[in-house]
């Protein structure tokens, strides 16, 4: 299993800090969510049904012609490599490590690429994986550039897989409207933007034949009934989405400004996180962890990803960074 953010109980045990005292900035999940609807008893008592309105609400929200709900986009990341025979797979790196791990486990050949290196490598590839906006760098690749790469891959039966888990606050960059094109697969995460990672809901946007193959691989009832009802309501609530969007964008800017005040200017980021690159990343990570503030540490390159605080967490992070700078000017 790869290392991820979260795991608060382990962190509390490791640092001897009560679970309730931890400030978790280690994930890119929104730290707040829209008001939750009540869940009907029938959602708990009956098997989920595919015509319950979830797909329709998601198609409208994402602007996609066809999609498949999955138990978080992680379920699709692990399953998609099983739909292709031995392939040459390029991954624009650094990015979310589960993509490369899943394709390696399935026996495919992996090539890690920079964005600049993609055009030279494209003719050698069967599949290209892109996280957009990237995690952890926050970098965005222009839609037209991605579509050009897709055209070259699709002309010989290849795939472009675009993980848009952090796209909700920049929908103008999404390829969702093109996801019906053969060879284009777009992954979307419900939990990150809506702040409900525990619901385990994501979507694969693609042509119908590929979605059918993926559905057969995953089997029935992959998303539970209560989550389907929750998703149906929130994906149809445009007013709630607008408020969530506005708050996240404002807080993303606030976090970037806070880090700059302490000479920790982010090299990248998006509304849900900021990314700081420095040789001392592990040192700051440990300094904050001992004070109950969890960040996400990356070794290559040496860097930290900061998620969004809420309420008193802003002042707590500010004071901790000030203390760090006083000890490490």
C-alpha atoms as a printed R data frame, in Angstrom:
    type eleno elety resid chain resno       x      y       z
1   ATOM     1    CA   UNK     A     1   0.000  0.000   0.000
2   ATOM     2    CA   UNK     A     2   1.304  3.438  -0.912
3   ATOM     3    CA   UNK     A     3   1.575  6.221   1.652
4   ATOM     4    CA   UNK     A     4  -1.254  8.788   1.623
5   ATOM     5    CA   UNK     A     5  -2.457 11.713   3.675
6   ATOM     6    CA   UNK     A     6  -4.926 11.291   6.503
7   ATOM     7    CA   UNK     A     7  -4.428  8.291   8.833
8   ATOM     8    CA   UNK     A     8  -5.054 10.490  11.857
9   ATOM     9    CA   UNK     A     9  -5.107  7.692  14.407
10  ATOM    10    CA   UNK     A    10  -1.639  6.554  13.384
11  ATOM    11    CA   UNK     A    11  -0.348 10.132  13.567
12  ATOM    12    CA   UNK     A    12  -1.893 10.641  17.006
13  ATOM    13    CA   UNK     A    13  -0.208  7.483  18.274
14  ATOM    14    CA   UNK     A    14   3.141  8.312  16.694
15  ATOM    15    CA   UNK     A    15   3.340 11.821  18.148
16  ATOM    16    CA   UNK     A    16   1.512 11.201  21.418
17  ATOM    17    CA   UNK     A    17  -1.173 13.774  20.640
18  ATOM    18    CA   UNK     A    18  -4.916 13.261  21.258
19  ATOM    19    CA   UNK     A    19  -6.811 12.613  18.053
20  ATOM    20    CA   UNK     A    20  -9.096 15.571  18.720
21  ATOM    21    CA   UNK     A    21  -6.088 17.926  18.891
22  ATOM    22    CA   UNK     A    22  -4.793 17.171  15.387
23  ATOM    23    CA   UNK     A    23  -5.077 19.723  12.599
24  ATOM    24    CA   UNK     A    24  -5.140 17.672   9.410
25  ATOM    25    CA   UNK     A    25  -3.720 19.518   6.402
26  ATOM    26    CA   UNK     A    26  -2.364 16.323   4.841
27  ATOM    27    CA   UNK     A    27  -5.135 15.732   2.309
28  ATOM    28    CA   UNK     A    28  -6.460 17.777  -0.584
29  ATOM    29    CA   UNK     A    29 -10.032 17.307   0.589
30  ATOM    30    CA   UNK     A    30 -12.190 20.356   1.303
31  ATOM    31    CA   UNK     A    31 -12.350 20.747   5.102
32  ATOM    32    CA   UNK     A    32 -16.054 21.674   5.014
33  ATOM    33    CA   UNK     A    33 -19.073 20.530   3.059
34  ATOM    34    CA   UNK     A    34 -22.516 21.770   1.996
35  ATOM    35    CA   UNK     A    35 -25.497 20.966   4.265
36  ATOM    36    CA   UNK     A    36 -26.207 17.264   4.110
37  ATOM    37    CA   UNK     A    37 -29.624 15.975   3.028
38  ATOM    38    CA   UNK     A    38 -31.497 13.441   5.093
39  ATOM    39    CA   UNK     A    39 -31.093  9.899   3.795
40  ATOM    40    CA   UNK     A    40 -34.253  7.862   3.256
41  ATOM    41    CA   UNK     A    41 -34.511  4.582   5.160
42  ATOM    42    CA   UNK     A    42 -34.992  2.778   1.849
43  ATOM    43    CA   UNK     A    43 -31.452  3.750   0.798
44  ATOM    44    CA   UNK     A    44 -30.141  1.658   3.675
45  ATOM    45    CA   UNK     A    45 -32.565 -1.213   3.285
46  ATOM    46    CA   UNK     A    46 -32.584 -1.837  -0.483
47  ATOM    47    CA   UNK     A    47 -29.932 -2.697  -3.025
48  ATOM    48    CA   UNK     A    48 -28.817  0.349  -5.051
49  ATOM    49    CA   UNK     A    49 -30.509  0.889  -8.414
50  ATOM    50    CA   UNK     A    50 -28.807  2.552 -11.409
51  ATOM    51    CA   UNK     A    51 -31.829  4.641 -12.429
52  ATOM    52    CA   UNK     A    52 -32.117  6.546  -9.132
53  ATOM    53    CA   UNK     A    53 -31.128  9.920 -10.605
54  ATOM    54    CA   UNK     A    54 -27.435  9.904  -9.687
55  ATOM    55    CA   UNK     A    55 -26.148  9.478 -13.245
56  ATOM    56    CA   UNK     A    56 -28.476 12.172 -14.577
57  ATOM    57    CA   UNK     A    57 -27.406 14.660 -11.905
58  ATOM    58    CA   UNK     A    58 -23.735 13.866 -12.502
59  ATOM    59    CA   UNK     A    59 -24.041 14.229 -16.275
60  ATOM    60    CA   UNK     A    60 -25.534 17.682 -15.833
61  ATOM    61    CA   UNK     A    61 -22.944 18.714 -13.257
62  ATOM    62    CA   UNK     A    62 -19.932 17.554 -15.279
63  ATOM    63    CA   UNK     A    63 -21.381 18.291 -18.715
64  ATOM    64    CA   UNK     A    64 -20.720 14.748 -19.914
65  ATOM    65    CA   UNK     A    65 -22.725 12.549 -22.263
66  ATOM    66    CA   UNK     A    66 -22.041  9.296 -20.425
67  ATOM    67    CA   UNK     A    67 -20.447  8.311 -17.138
68  ATOM    68    CA   UNK     A    68 -20.156  5.509 -14.608
69  ATOM    69    CA   UNK     A    69 -20.319  6.024 -10.818
70  ATOM    70    CA   UNK     A    70 -17.560  4.197  -8.943
71  ATOM    71    CA   UNK     A    71 -16.540  3.818  -5.306
72  ATOM    72    CA   UNK     A    72 -14.184  6.783  -5.482
73  ATOM    73    CA   UNK     A    73 -11.968  7.454  -8.485
74  ATOM    74    CA   UNK     A    74  -9.407  5.159  -6.826
75  ATOM    75    CA   UNK     A    75 -11.591  2.198  -7.838
76  ATOM    76    CA   UNK     A    76 -11.280  3.221 -11.480
77  ATOM    77    CA   UNK     A    77  -7.533  3.850 -11.186
78  ATOM    78    CA   UNK     A    78  -7.047  0.266 -10.049
79  ATOM    79    CA   UNK     A    79  -9.434 -1.294 -12.571
80  ATOM    80    CA   UNK     A    80  -8.618  0.496 -15.829
81  ATOM    81    CA   UNK     A    81  -5.241 -1.226 -16.380
82  ATOM    82    CA   UNK     A    82  -7.102 -4.550 -16.503
83  ATOM    83    CA   UNK     A    83  -9.040 -3.430 -19.577
84  ATOM    84    CA   UNK     A    84  -5.931 -3.353 -21.782
85  ATOM    85    CA   UNK     A    85  -3.383 -5.953 -22.784
86  ATOM    86    CA   UNK     A    86   0.316 -5.260 -22.223
87  ATOM    87    CA   UNK     A    87   0.751 -1.588 -23.030
88  ATOM    88    CA   UNK     A    88   3.387  1.118 -23.071
89  ATOM    89    CA   UNK     A    89   2.121  3.683 -20.589
90  ATOM    90    CA   UNK     A    90   3.391  7.212 -20.080
91  ATOM    91    CA   UNK     A    91   2.751  9.095 -16.845
92  ATOM    92    CA   UNK     A    92   3.284 12.844 -16.587
93  ATOM    93    CA   UNK     A    93   5.207 13.064 -13.287
94  ATOM    94    CA   UNK     A    94   5.393 13.855 -10.477
95  ATOM    95    CA   UNK     A    95   1.745 13.032  -9.842
96  ATOM    96    CA   UNK     A    96  -0.603 10.923  -7.735
97  ATOM    97    CA   UNK     A    97   1.431  7.749  -7.290
98  ATOM    98    CA   UNK     A    98  -1.490  5.300  -7.445
99  ATOM    99    CA   UNK     A    99  -1.709  5.683 -11.239
100 ATOM   100    CA   UNK     A   100   1.759  4.327 -11.974
101 ATOM   101    CA   UNK     A   101   1.431  1.684  -9.262
102 ATOM   102    CA   UNK     A   102  -1.807  0.313 -10.724
103 ATOM   103    CA   UNK     A   103  -0.452  0.009 -14.265
104 ATOM   104    CA   UNK     A   104   2.775 -1.604 -13.005
105 ATOM   105    CA   UNK     A   105   0.828 -4.150 -10.959
106 ATOM   106    CA   UNK     A   106  -1.073 -5.132 -14.102
107 ATOM   107    CA   UNK     A   107   2.189 -5.808 -15.947
108 ATOM   108    CA   UNK     A   108   2.321 -2.758 -18.206
109 ATOM   109    CA   UNK     A   109   5.533 -0.934 -19.131
110 ATOM   110    CA   UNK     A   110   5.792  2.515 -17.506
111 ATOM   111    CA   UNK     A   111   7.601  5.615 -18.694
112 ATOM   112    CA   UNK     A   112   7.638  8.691 -16.441
113 ATOM   113    CA   UNK     A   113   7.596 11.936 -18.425
114 ATOM   114    CA   UNK     A   114   7.657 15.667 -17.971
115 ATOM   115    CA   UNK     A   115   4.987 17.648 -19.781
116 ATOM   116    CA   UNK     A   116   7.655 18.920 -22.179
117 ATOM   117    CA   UNK     A   117   8.737 15.364 -22.926
118 ATOM   118    CA   UNK     A   118   5.293 14.090 -23.961
119 ATOM   119    CA   UNK     A   119   5.347 15.115 -27.662
120 ATOM   120    CA   UNK     A   120   8.614 13.233 -28.284
121 ATOM   121    CA   UNK     A   121   7.389 10.105 -26.489
122 ATOM   122    CA   UNK     A   122   3.800 10.041 -27.717
123 ATOM   123    CA   UNK     A   123   4.346  7.843 -30.765
124 ATOM   124    CA   UNK     A   124   5.810  5.158 -28.486
125 ATOM   125    CA   UNK     A   125   2.820  5.090 -26.125
126 ATOM   126    CA   UNK     A   126  -0.453  3.181 -25.986
127 ATOM   127    CA   UNK     A   127  -1.729  5.073 -22.938
128 ATOM   128    CA   UNK     A   128  -0.891  8.488 -21.508
129 ATOM   129    CA   UNK     A   129  -1.882  9.387 -17.931
130 ATOM   130    CA   UNK     A   130  -2.248 13.026 -16.884
131 ATOM   131    CA   UNK     A   131  -3.440 14.475 -13.570
132 ATOM   132    CA   UNK     A   132  -4.971 17.888 -14.273
133 ATOM   133    CA   UNK     A   133  -4.689 19.977 -12.132
134 ATOM   134    CA   UNK     A   134  -1.670 17.991 -11.068
135 ATOM   135    CA   UNK     A   135  -1.363 16.563  -7.585
136 ATOM   136    CA   UNK     A   136   0.809 17.771  -5.855
137 ATOM   137    CA   UNK     A   137   2.111 20.539  -8.144
138 ATOM   138    CA   UNK     A   138  -1.245 22.137  -9.017
139 ATOM   139    CA   UNK     A   139  -0.060 22.592 -12.607
140 ATOM   140    CA   UNK     A   140  -2.738 22.840 -15.289
141 ATOM   141    CA   UNK     A   141  -2.304 21.672 -18.884
142 ATOM   142    CA   UNK     A   142  -4.386 23.537 -21.454
143 ATOM   143    CA   UNK     A   143  -7.378 21.592 -22.802
144 ATOM   144    CA   UNK     A   144  -6.340 22.000 -26.438
145 ATOM   145    CA   UNK     A   145  -2.916 20.545 -25.755
146 ATOM   146    CA   UNK     A   146  -4.525 17.522 -24.127
147 ATOM   147    CA   UNK     A   147  -6.940 17.128 -27.034
148 ATOM   148    CA   UNK     A   148  -4.034 17.205 -29.484
149 ATOM   149    CA   UNK     A   149  -2.327 14.419 -27.530
150 ATOM   150    CA   UNK     A   150  -5.604 12.504 -27.463
151 ATOM   151    CA   UNK     A   151  -6.019 12.770 -31.244
152 ATOM   152    CA   UNK     A   152  -2.603 11.217 -31.833
153 ATOM   153    CA   UNK     A   153  -3.211  8.389 -29.359
154 ATOM   154    CA   UNK     A   154  -6.777  7.637 -30.445
155 ATOM   155    CA   UNK     A   155  -5.784  7.443 -34.125
156 ATOM   156    CA   UNK     A   156  -4.033  4.157 -33.306
157 ATOM   157    CA   UNK     A   157  -6.352  2.854 -30.601
158 ATOM   158    CA   UNK     A   158  -4.600  4.486 -27.662
159 ATOM   159    CA   UNK     A   159  -6.005  6.138 -24.560
160 ATOM   160    CA   UNK     A   160  -5.582  9.481 -22.889
161 ATOM   161    CA   UNK     A   161  -6.575  9.157 -19.222
162 ATOM   162    CA   UNK     A   162  -7.059 12.499 -17.469
163 ATOM   163    CA   UNK     A   163  -7.526 12.491 -13.701
164 ATOM   164    CA   UNK     A   164  -9.502 15.652 -12.901
165 ATOM   165    CA   UNK     A   165  -9.949 14.995  -9.180
166 ATOM   166    CA   UNK     A   166  -9.168 18.652  -8.345
167 ATOM   167    CA   UNK     A   167 -10.881 20.262 -11.362
168 ATOM   168    CA   UNK     A   168 -14.154 21.449  -9.778
169 ATOM   169    CA   UNK     A   169 -12.903 24.979  -9.039
170 ATOM   170    CA   UNK     A   170 -11.522 25.402 -12.598
171 ATOM   171    CA   UNK     A   171 -14.199 23.723 -14.758
172 ATOM   172    CA   UNK     A   172 -13.200 25.749 -17.831
173 ATOM   173    CA   UNK     A   173 -10.112 23.504 -18.086
174 ATOM   174    CA   UNK     A   174 -12.072 20.235 -17.967
175 ATOM   175    CA   UNK     A   175 -12.277 17.734 -20.826
176 ATOM   176    CA   UNK     A   176 -15.613 16.403 -19.559
177 ATOM   177    CA   UNK     A   177 -17.483 17.764 -22.588
178 ATOM   178    CA   UNK     A   178 -15.195 15.733 -24.871
179 ATOM   179    CA   UNK     A   179 -15.227 12.524 -22.842
180 ATOM   180    CA   UNK     A   180 -17.533 10.740 -25.315
181 ATOM   181    CA   UNK     A   181 -14.673 10.662 -27.826
182 ATOM   182    CA   UNK     A   182 -13.098  7.216 -28.344
183 ATOM   183    CA   UNK     A   183  -9.916  6.817 -26.335
184 ATOM   184    CA   UNK     A   184 -10.556  9.679 -23.897
185 ATOM   185    CA   UNK     A   185 -11.223  8.800 -20.252
186 ATOM   186    CA   UNK     A   186 -11.820 11.466 -17.614
187 ATOM   187    CA   UNK     A   187 -11.846 10.631 -13.889
188 ATOM   188    CA   UNK     A   188 -13.707 12.873 -11.454
189 ATOM   189    CA   UNK     A   189 -13.799 12.818  -7.652
190 ATOM   190    CA   UNK     A   190 -16.911 13.793  -5.695
191 ATOM   191    CA   UNK     A   191 -15.351 13.770  -2.225
192 ATOM   192    CA   UNK     A   192 -12.599 16.338  -2.667
193 ATOM   193    CA   UNK     A   193 -14.635 19.356  -3.768
194 ATOM   194    CA   UNK     A   194 -17.690 18.535  -1.653
195 ATOM   195    CA   UNK     A   195 -15.569 17.695   1.408
196 ATOM   196    CA   UNK     A   196 -17.057 14.211   1.703
197 ATOM   197    CA   UNK     A   197 -14.211 11.794   1.033
198 ATOM   198    CA   UNK     A   198 -15.803  9.214   3.325
199 ATOM   199    CA   UNK     A   199 -18.718  8.812   0.927
200 ATOM   200    CA   UNK     A   200 -16.348  7.086  -1.553
201 ATOM   201    CA   UNK     A   201 -17.877  8.360  -4.784
202 ATOM   202    CA   UNK     A   202 -16.251  9.135  -8.111
203 ATOM   203    CA   UNK     A   203 -17.100  9.003 -11.801
204 ATOM   204    CA   UNK     A   204 -15.523  7.753 -15.005
205 ATOM   205    CA   UNK     A   205 -16.484  9.829 -18.045
206 ATOM   206    CA   UNK     A   206 -15.927  8.007 -21.341
207 ATOM   207    CA   UNK     A   207 -17.610  6.485 -24.380
208 ATOM   208    CA   UNK     A   208 -20.443  4.087 -23.570
209 ATOM   209    CA   UNK     A   209 -18.735  0.903 -24.781
210 ATOM   210    CA   UNK     A   210 -15.738  1.453 -22.522
211 ATOM   211    CA   UNK     A   211 -17.977  2.286 -19.566
212 ATOM   212    CA   UNK     A   212 -19.889 -0.940 -20.122
213 ATOM   213    CA   UNK     A   213 -16.659 -2.936 -20.085
214 ATOM   214    CA   UNK     A   214 -15.568 -1.225 -16.872
215 ATOM   215    CA   UNK     A   215 -18.983 -1.798 -15.266
216 ATOM   216    CA   UNK     A   216 -18.785 -5.512 -16.051
217 ATOM   217    CA   UNK     A   217 -15.307 -5.676 -14.535
218 ATOM   218    CA   UNK     A   218 -16.326 -3.895 -11.331
219 ATOM   219    CA   UNK     A   219 -19.586 -5.780 -10.911
220 ATOM   220    CA   UNK     A   220 -22.945 -4.630  -9.514
221 ATOM   221    CA   UNK     A   221 -23.638 -2.274  -6.599
222 ATOM   222    CA   UNK     A   222 -20.214 -0.654  -6.511
223 ATOM   223    CA   UNK     A   223 -21.640  2.531  -4.923
224 ATOM   224    CA   UNK     A   224 -23.857  2.107  -1.869
225 ATOM   225    CA   UNK     A   225 -27.409  3.423  -1.708
226 ATOM   226    CA   UNK     A   226 -26.918  6.208   0.872
227 ATOM   227    CA   UNK     A   227 -23.942  7.590  -1.063
228 ATOM   228    CA   UNK     A   228 -25.929  7.507  -4.297
229 ATOM   229    CA   UNK     A   229 -28.729  9.503  -2.680
230 ATOM   230    CA   UNK     A   230 -26.270 11.979  -1.160
231 ATOM   231    CA   UNK     A   231 -24.546 12.473  -4.509
232 ATOM   232    CA   UNK     A   232 -27.820 12.905  -6.374
233 ATOM   233    CA   UNK     A   233 -28.867 15.772  -4.109
234 ATOM   234    CA   UNK     A   234 -25.572 17.664  -3.894
235 ATOM   235    CA   UNK     A   235 -24.745 17.332  -7.594
236 ATOM   236    CA   UNK     A   236 -28.092 18.952  -8.384
237 ATOM   237    CA   UNK     A   237 -27.698 21.801  -5.865
238 ATOM   238    CA   UNK     A   238 -26.184 24.582  -7.994
239 ATOM   239    CA   UNK     A   239 -26.541 27.211  -5.249
240 ATOM   240    CA   UNK     A   240 -24.660 25.051  -2.756
241 ATOM   241    CA   UNK     A   241 -21.976 24.321  -5.339
242 ATOM   242    CA   UNK     A   242 -21.462 28.026  -6.007
243 ATOM   243    CA   UNK     A   243 -20.996 28.772  -2.317
244 ATOM   244    CA   UNK     A   244 -18.539 25.891  -1.944
245 ATOM   245    CA   UNK     A   245 -16.620 27.086  -4.992
246 ATOM   246    CA   UNK     A   246 -16.367 30.672  -3.758
247 ATOM   247    CA   UNK     A   247 -15.208 29.648  -0.301
248 ATOM   248    CA   UNK     A   248 -12.588 27.212  -1.580
249 ATOM   249    CA   UNK     A   249 -11.114 29.688  -4.058
250 ATOM   250    CA   UNK     A   250 -10.881 32.361  -1.367
251 ATOM   251    CA   UNK     A   251  -9.312 29.971   1.147
252 ATOM   252    CA   UNK     A   252  -6.822 28.674  -1.418
253 ATOM   253    CA   UNK     A   253  -5.612 32.235  -1.984
254 ATOM   254    CA   UNK     A   254  -5.560 32.888   1.762
255 ATOM   255    CA   UNK     A   255  -3.366 29.826   2.334
256 ATOM   256    CA   UNK     A   256  -0.917 30.856  -0.385
257 ATOM   257    CA   UNK     A   257  -0.630 34.322   1.170
258 ATOM   258    CA   UNK     A   258  -0.109 32.886   4.664
259 ATOM   259    CA   UNK     A   259   2.747 30.707   3.427
260 ATOM   260    CA   UNK     A   260   4.386 33.627   1.607
261 ATOM   261    CA   UNK     A   261   4.337 35.706   4.805
262 ATOM   262    CA   UNK     A   262   6.583 33.080   6.375
263 ATOM   263    CA   UNK     A   263   8.966 32.857   3.390
264 ATOM   264    CA   UNK     A   264   7.382 29.595   2.249
265 ATOM   265    CA   UNK     A   265   6.161 30.786  -1.139
266 ATOM   266    CA   UNK     A   266   4.300 27.945  -2.886
267 ATOM   267    CA   UNK     A   267   5.702 26.744  -6.187
268 ATOM   268    CA   UNK     A   268   2.233 25.571  -7.193
269 ATOM   269    CA   UNK     A   269  -1.197 24.678  -5.954
270 ATOM   270    CA   UNK     A   270  -4.920 25.015  -6.539
271 ATOM   271    CA   UNK     A   271  -7.989 25.955  -4.513
272 ATOM   272    CA   UNK     A   272  -7.692 22.853  -2.334
273 ATOM   273    CA   UNK     A   273  -3.964 22.808  -1.542
274 ATOM   274    CA   UNK     A   274  -0.644 24.622  -1.888
275 ATOM   275    CA   UNK     A   275   2.701 23.015  -2.736
276 ATOM   276    CA   UNK     A   276   6.019 24.164  -1.254
277 ATOM   277    CA   UNK     A   277   9.326 22.776  -2.538
278 ATOM   278    CA   UNK     A   278  12.524 22.966  -0.472
279 ATOM   279    CA   UNK     A   279  15.337 20.773   0.822
280 ATOM   280    CA   UNK     A   280  14.084 21.440   4.360
281 ATOM   281    CA   UNK     A   281  10.596 20.036   3.670
282 ATOM   282    CA   UNK     A   282  11.068 16.997   5.933
283 ATOM   283    CA   UNK     A   283  12.319 19.242   8.736
284 ATOM   284    CA   UNK     A   284   9.258 21.504   8.574
285 ATOM   285    CA   UNK     A   285   6.960 18.485   8.225
286 ATOM   286    CA   UNK     A   286   8.314 17.016  11.474
287 ATOM   287    CA   UNK     A   287   8.286 20.390  13.269
288 ATOM   288    CA   UNK     A   288   4.595 20.835  12.492
289 ATOM   289    CA   UNK     A   289   3.708 17.210  13.237
290 ATOM   290    CA   UNK     A   290   5.134 17.508  16.761
291 ATOM   291    CA   UNK     A   291   2.657 20.357  17.220
292 ATOM   292    CA   UNK     A   292  -0.243 18.311  15.921
293 ATOM   293    CA   UNK     A   293  -0.340 19.836  12.431
294 ATOM   294    CA   UNK     A   294  -0.206 17.218   9.693
295 ATOM   295    CA   UNK     A   295   1.048 17.998   6.194
296 ATOM   296    CA   UNK     A   296   1.796 15.727   3.233
297 ATOM   297    CA   UNK     A   297   5.511 15.105   2.717
298 ATOM   298    CA   UNK     A   298   6.963 14.147  -0.673
299 ATOM   299    CA   UNK     A   299  10.505 12.871  -1.156
300 ATOM   300    CA   UNK     A   300  10.843 13.519  -4.900
301 ATOM   301    CA   UNK     A   301  11.074 16.413  -5.106
302 ATOM   302    CA   UNK     A   302  11.523 17.320  -1.461
303 ATOM   303    CA   UNK     A   303   8.278 19.169  -0.806
304 ATOM   304    CA   UNK     A   304   5.197 19.666   1.348
305 ATOM   305    CA   UNK     A   305   1.558 19.896   0.352
306 ATOM   306    CA   UNK     A   306  -0.613 22.010   2.661
307 ATOM   307    CA   UNK     A   307  -4.359 21.463   2.694
308 ATOM   308    CA   UNK     A   308  -6.842 24.085   3.872
309 ATOM   309    CA   UNK     A   309  -7.345 24.864   7.565
310 ATOM   310    CA   UNK     A   310 -10.669 25.989   8.969
311 ATOM   311    CA   UNK     A   311 -11.711 28.273  11.808
312 ATOM   312    CA   UNK     A   312  -9.060 28.313  14.558
313 ATOM   313    CA   UNK     A   313  -6.770 26.201  12.384
314 ATOM   314    CA   UNK     A   314  -5.692 29.299  10.450
315 ATOM   315    CA   UNK     A   315  -4.299 30.998  13.546
316 ATOM   316    CA   UNK     A   316  -2.749 27.762  14.765
317 ATOM   317    CA   UNK     A   317  -0.894 27.242  11.483
318 ATOM   318    CA   UNK     A   318   0.184 30.894  11.427
319 ATOM   319    CA   UNK     A   319   1.657 30.661  14.934
320 ATOM   320    CA   UNK     A   320   3.403 27.355  14.209
321 ATOM   321    CA   UNK     A   321   5.046 28.708  11.055
322 ATOM   322    CA   UNK     A   322   6.126 31.825  12.944
323 ATOM   323    CA   UNK     A   323   7.740 29.595  15.599
324 ATOM   324    CA   UNK     A   324   9.494 27.616  12.885
325 ATOM   325    CA   UNK     A   325  10.890 30.741  11.274
326 ATOM   326    CA   UNK     A   326  12.145 32.004  14.651
327 ATOM   327    CA   UNK     A   327  14.083 28.750  15.088
328 ATOM   328    CA   UNK     A   328  15.124 28.477  11.435
329 ATOM   329    CA   UNK     A   329  15.524 32.038  10.114
